[in-house]
Amino acid sequence: NTAIDTQIKILVIAEHNELELNDSVFKVISAAKSWNGEVDLLVMGKNTEEVAKNAAKIKDIKSVIRLDGDHLEHLLAEDATKIVEMLSNNYQVILAAHSWSSRNFLPRVAAVLNVSLITDVLKIESNNVYTRAIYAGNVHAKIQSKDPIQLLTIHTSLFEGCSRDGGDAKIIKKDTPPAMNLTSWKSEKINKSDRPALIDAKIVISGGRSLGSEENFDKVLSPLVDEVGAALGATRAAVDAGYAPNEIQVGQTGVVVAPELYMAVGVSGANQHVYGMKDSRVVVAINNDPDATIFQFADYGLVADLF
């Protein structure tokens, strides 16, 4: 990417589990280097001491800004927005990974700051020009923002991760604004699995509606997934039919993945799904319809009965 000449200050919003940063953060930091400026990392949560220490080792950041609070354990949009708003006067660029978390609160940040939110950026060029996908990735649009604060989410699969060590960033602990109390966190249900997380997996195997039932989805795909150490994915059609849980949906309204190997089993290749897996390095498709759209994106195709 072409570096932008003006010396500016950039804020990267980090996602973490209170011990480690998400892998996507290192790719967002790489994207932030498209500008010729100082990069700070924002870490907010209930207990951020450990993750801030680890983050300070990143070579490409100047400071880690840390905010703690019991009400930040489950980050609500109102509380996250208040923090970003409080810090925004110091930065010309604010960016995060294009994830469920950022999509939850950054639209609110944009409204409060009265700037545009540019989502799912594929490429950053000089003079605040960006390429992003529209129409489920079928068209790439090049846009320019003249807002005083550039607010972006990054399509991280297209950026290499920055170096994770060699740095000695300063950790700055800020006072946390009190809870907004406009909404409250009630509960969560987490499906525990020994399989790798879908977003980070090197191999992803996804099933479509052709599997026919929840029982078939598990019986046909699970042995293969476990044998090769893959993550299990599904199309929206399979999720809507009740064959698979929502959290493993791959696609425009689900998770975007870019593994080394993606296997599409009984997947037709609808635009919505293809958007979520087209950056995979090698794509293998199994479908009994030789005209299935998925074969247009597959490196290897098997026209056969998936069973």
Salt bridges, closest charged atoms under 4 A:
ASP23 OD1 - ARG164 NH2 2.94
ASP40 OD2 - LYS9 NZ 3.83
GLU49 OE2 - LYS53 NZ 3.74
ASP60 OD2 - LYS33 NZ 3.39
ASP68 OD2 - ARG66 NH2 2.92
GLU73 OE1 - LYS46 NZ 3.79
ASP120 OD1 - HIS155 ND1 2.75
GLU125 OE2 - LYS142 NZ 3.38
ASP226 OD1 - ARG195 NE 2.90
ASP240 OD2 - ARG236 NE 3.48
GLU260 OE1 - ARG281 NH1 3.44
ASP279 OD2 - HIS155 NE2 2.97
